[in-house]
Amino acid sequence: MEDTPKSRTALIAIITGLVALLLGLCLGLALGGAGGYLIGRSAGPRSLPLWPWEPPALTPQWRAPQVPTPLLPLRPGGFFPRAGALVQEVAANTPAAKAGLRTGDIITKVDNTPIDADHRLADIIAQRKPGDQVTLTVWRAGNTRTVTVTLAAHPDDAQRAYLGVMYTELPPQRVTPQPGD
């Protein structure tokens, strides 16, 4: 093919057309995406409160576990329990409140039964009757203490024992025996 002004002009026209086509596609893609985003955003629901009236009371599964506030410094020889029931709330005028339990306490034992994956606090209390006395081992900021609590009747069922705490189970860590243990 000869290098004539006519063929050179045709080649430049083809290259210019391809570049213009690619730029047009890119620009169209960008404008179409932005337009679709804005249209979709304006068509979506507005942020309205789920409950225009007073929201319902939070249930324990809605709450994030609260970390006990004064975790450190621990006293010499202190420990952080690997398992137990982290007290999130102590109801007023309940056996737990009368015993002096506070938010952030960790109940590690009921009588001599440790709170762990095999022994949940709710299951242990469910085995008792209203009026029974239990000894709780409680960890608070590095100190362990025991308190005696007389269980009350549950507000919803007078036959069930009631301690009066909302709690979160600490994830128990099972220790797998190693060879030589």
Disulfide bonds with the S-S distance in Angstrom:
none
